[in-house]
Amino acid sequence: MKKAIRMRVFSDKHEEYKKRHDELWPEMRKLLKSYGCTKYSIWLDEGTHYLFGYLEFEDEELFAKTADTVINRKWWDYMADIMDTNPDHSPVSVDLTEVFELAD
């Protein structure tokens, strides 16, 4: 399965957002992989401060369970000071609809 999402980082936190992901905690990387995530990339539109995330995972139901893990909650808390978040510190995230794919 694949999924694309939109989030938003604060205008003065672009570098910090990148730094935190460059230094992604090993336990967070392990968590994502253990819940079936095979690809995850994030791009930044510096003009609008929007983040575009692209994920590929084996099972959507399994991957959704990452939200209930201690390490994921800690990551959300860690990121809450630099991006738009919900009251539980999860990122404000909008699912995007695929409208085109060029594939083999």
Backbone bond lengths (Angstrom), bond angles and torsions (degrees), N, CA, C in turn:
res aa  C-N    CA-C-N  psi(-1)  N-CA   C-N-CA  omega(-1)  CA-C   N-CA-C  phi
1 M - - - 1.449 - - 1.523 107.89 -
2 K 1.314 114.50 154.78 1.458 119.68 176.20 1.520 108.98 -135.07
3 K 1.328 113.98 155.60 1.450 119.28 -176.01 1.528 108.10 -151.22
4 A 1.317 116.20 143.13 1.457 121.85 174.18 1.526 107.91 -122.98
5 I 1.329 115.46 139.34 1.469 120.80 -178.29 1.526 109.99 -135.20
6 R 1.321 114.83 158.86 1.456 121.88 174.46 1.520 108.62 -121.13
7 M 1.318 115.34 133.09 1.464 122.32 175.87 1.523 106.49 -132.58
8 R 1.321 117.71 -177.10 1.463 120.11 -179.83 1.523 110.10 -143.75
9 V 1.335 114.94 130.66 1.459 122.47 176.09 1.532 108.05 -101.61
10 F 1.328 117.11 149.08 1.459 119.92 178.83 1.524 110.01 -65.08
11 S 1.324 115.99 145.95 1.467 121.95 -171.85 1.523 113.84 -57.68
12 D 1.304 118.22 -31.57 1.467 120.88 -178.74 1.531 112.90 -97.10
13 K 1.345 117.11 12.87 1.469 120.68 -175.63 1.525 113.58 -120.58
14 H 1.318 118.14 15.49 1.461 121.10 -179.65 1.526 111.65 -56.17
15 E 1.324 116.96 -50.52 1.469 120.87 -177.73 1.524 111.22 -64.44
16 E 1.318 116.56 -40.54 1.469 119.91 179.87 1.524 110.62 -65.87
17 Y 1.317 117.49 -39.40 1.457 120.96 178.25 1.528 110.09 -60.23
18 K 1.325 116.10 -46.90 1.463 120.14 178.72 1.522 111.07 -63.25
19 K 1.318 117.36 -43.78 1.468 121.62 179.91 1.527 110.92 -58.12
20 R 1.311 116.85 -46.09 1.470 119.99 -178.69 1.521 111.72 -63.51
21 H 1.306 117.29 -34.36 1.465 119.60 177.62 1.524 111.85 -78.92
22 D 1.327 117.10 -32.22 1.466 119.87 173.86 1.532 110.48 -61.97
23 E 1.323 115.60 -29.62 1.462 122.35 -179.16 1.533 111.49 -107.24
24 L 1.335 116.13 31.79 1.465 120.86 -178.29 1.522 110.36 -49.06
25 W 1.312 115.37 130.49 1.463 120.90 -179.39 1.523 110.14 -57.61
26 P 1.322 117.87 135.53 1.471 120.10 177.39 1.526 112.74 -55.28
27 E 1.343 116.54 -36.98 1.465 119.23 -179.45 1.529 111.72 -69.38
28 M 1.335 117.39 -27.98 1.465 120.33 175.98 1.523 109.81 -73.25
29 R 1.319 116.81 -42.51 1.465 120.89 176.83 1.537 109.90 -59.64
30 K 1.334 116.09 -44.18 1.468 121.24 179.58 1.530 110.52 -63.58
31 L 1.325 116.92 -42.17 1.468 121.34 178.95 1.525 110.85 -58.60
32 L 1.327 116.83 -50.31 1.465 120.24 -178.57 1.520 110.96 -57.97
33 K 1.320 116.63 -45.61 1.466 120.54 -179.04 1.534 111.15 -67.26
34 S 1.328 116.73 -39.30 1.469 118.96 -177.68 1.532 112.30 -70.01
35 Y 1.327 116.86 -19.27 1.465 120.88 176.12 1.527 111.47 -99.29
36 G 1.338 116.13 18.39 1.454 121.08 169.95 1.511 117.09 90.45
37 C 1.330 118.70 9.38 1.460 120.46 178.49 1.530 108.75 -78.45
38 T 1.320 116.64 120.56 1.463 120.73 -179.14 1.528 112.33 -102.86
39 K 1.325 117.21 -23.58 1.463 121.83 176.41 1.523 108.68 -146.79
40 Y 1.329 115.54 141.56 1.457 120.84 175.54 1.513 106.86 -154.39
41 S 1.297 116.15 118.04 1.459 120.31 176.85 1.527 108.81 -134.37
42 I 1.332 114.55 152.43 1.460 121.07 -178.30 1.525 108.05 -134.02
43 W 1.338 116.07 133.94 1.457 122.55 175.88 1.523 108.63 -117.97
44 L 1.322 115.22 152.88 1.460 121.99 179.68 1.524 110.37 -116.01
45 D 1.328 116.79 131.45 1.460 122.57 168.08 1.528 105.20 -94.84
46 E 1.325 116.75 102.73 1.468 120.98 -173.51 1.522 112.61 -64.51
47 G 1.323 117.75 -25.42 1.458 120.54 -179.61 1.517 114.09 -74.04
48 T 1.328 116.22 -34.33 1.466 120.19 -177.62 1.522 112.75 -108.19
49 H 1.337 116.69 -12.52 1.469 123.90 -177.82 1.528 112.37 72.01
50 Y 1.338 115.54 11.91 1.457 119.07 176.81 1.519 110.59 -80.47
51 L 1.307 114.19 144.44 1.456 123.29 174.82 1.523 107.67 -107.73
52 F 1.313 116.05 137.31 1.459 121.79 175.54 1.520 106.43 -113.65
53 G 1.315 116.59 117.90 1.452 121.31 178.70 1.519 110.46 -107.56
54 Y 1.327 115.32 138.01 1.454 121.33 176.64 1.526 108.00 -125.16
55 L 1.332 115.96 126.21 1.457 121.81 -178.42 1.515 111.17 -126.96
56 E 1.307 115.21 147.34 1.454 122.08 168.25 1.523 106.57 -127.26
57 F 1.328 115.32 133.87 1.456 120.04 -178.89 1.516 109.17 -148.63
58 E 1.312 115.00 161.13 1.460 121.00 -173.75 1.519 113.74 -78.47
59 D 1.329 117.05 -37.10 1.462 121.42 -172.60 1.527 108.08 -146.21
60 E 1.319 117.80 115.18 1.463 121.53 -176.28 1.523 112.32 -61.58
61 E 1.321 116.93 -40.66 1.465 120.75 -179.78 1.535 110.81 -63.13
62 L 1.318 116.46 -43.86 1.467 120.47 177.58 1.519 110.67 -64.48
63 F 1.324 117.53 -46.82 1.459 120.45 -177.75 1.530 111.26 -62.39
64 A 1.307 118.09 -35.83 1.468 121.83 179.62 1.529 111.78 -60.67
65 K 1.316 116.98 -24.69 1.465 121.12 -179.26 1.525 112.80 -71.26
66 T 1.325 118.30 -11.92 1.469 119.46 176.52 1.522 110.94 -60.19
67 A 1.317 116.72 -29.88 1.463 121.12 -178.45 1.521 112.64 -60.19
68 D 1.311 117.10 -25.01 1.464 121.02 -176.72 1.522 113.48 -96.54
69 T 1.325 117.69 11.01 1.464 120.10 -179.08 1.526 110.66 -93.98
70 V 1.309 115.34 151.95 1.465 121.24 -179.87 1.523 110.68 -61.15
71 I 1.322 117.46 -45.52 1.465 119.91 -176.98 1.522 111.82 -64.64
72 N 1.322 117.92 -38.45 1.466 120.22 178.06 1.520 111.00 -66.02
73 R 1.322 116.93 -40.70 1.477 120.86 177.68 1.528 110.76 -62.76
74 K 1.339 116.59 -39.27 1.467 120.62 177.15 1.526 110.72 -64.11
75 W 1.347 116.59 -39.42 1.458 120.41 178.02 1.527 110.42 -63.61
76 W 1.328 116.50 -45.11 1.462 119.23 178.03 1.519 110.88 -58.24
77 D 1.332 117.00 -44.74 1.470 120.49 178.28 1.524 110.67 -59.81
78 Y 1.309 116.65 -41.82 1.463 123.48 -179.42 1.533 111.46 -63.46
79 M 1.311 117.45 -35.45 1.463 121.64 -175.97 1.535 113.36 -90.79
80 A 1.313 118.11 -10.74 1.469 121.82 -171.63 1.523 113.92 -62.46
81 D 1.313 118.14 -24.10 1.464 119.79 -177.72 1.528 113.48 -83.95
82 I 1.331 117.44 -2.64 1.466 118.53 -177.22 1.528 114.12 -125.63
83 M 1.330 117.32 2.67 1.469 118.94 -178.73 1.523 111.28 -150.60
84 D 1.331 115.48 165.37 1.465 120.55 176.82 1.526 108.94 -65.98
85 T 1.327 115.98 127.82 1.455 120.78 -179.96 1.518 111.30 -134.85
86 N 1.322 114.28 161.30 1.458 122.66 173.28 1.523 108.43 -83.25
87 P 1.337 117.76 171.63 1.463 120.32 179.72 1.541 114.53 -55.17
88 D 1.339 117.48 -28.91 1.475 119.79 178.74 1.532 112.39 -87.69
89 H 1.340 116.23 9.01 1.470 125.09 -179.51 1.523 113.93 75.64
90 S 1.332 118.70 1.16 1.466 119.19 172.88 1.527 107.31 -65.64
91 P 1.324 117.58 146.85 1.466 118.74 179.37 1.528 111.20 -64.92
92 V 1.312 116.08 140.86 1.453 119.49 169.43 1.523 104.97 -66.92
93 S 1.307 116.01 117.58 1.452 121.58 -171.73 1.525 109.72 -134.22
94 V 1.325 115.44 133.80 1.455 122.00 178.51 1.520 107.71 -115.36
95 D 1.332 116.71 124.77 1.464 119.99 174.94 1.525 108.99 -70.21
96 L 1.318 115.75 136.60 1.457 121.33 178.21 1.527 109.66 -101.24
97 T 1.304 116.36 149.47 1.458 122.74 -178.96 1.523 109.18 -97.24
98 E 1.315 115.78 126.60 1.462 119.95 177.13 1.522 109.56 -70.68
99 V 1.322 115.80 130.27 1.461 119.95 178.80 1.533 112.56 -119.17
100 F 1.332 117.58 -11.00 1.463 120.59 178.83 1.518 109.92 -162.46
101 E 1.328 115.27 143.69 1.461 121.91 171.81 1.510 108.16 -148.82
102 L 1.307 115.94 129.46 1.463 121.98 172.67 1.510 106.28 -98.43
103 A 1.308 116.77 113.21 1.453 121.46 -176.84 1.532 109.53 -130.64
104 D 1.303 114.20 161.86 1.476 120.39 177.84 1.511 111.05 -63.92
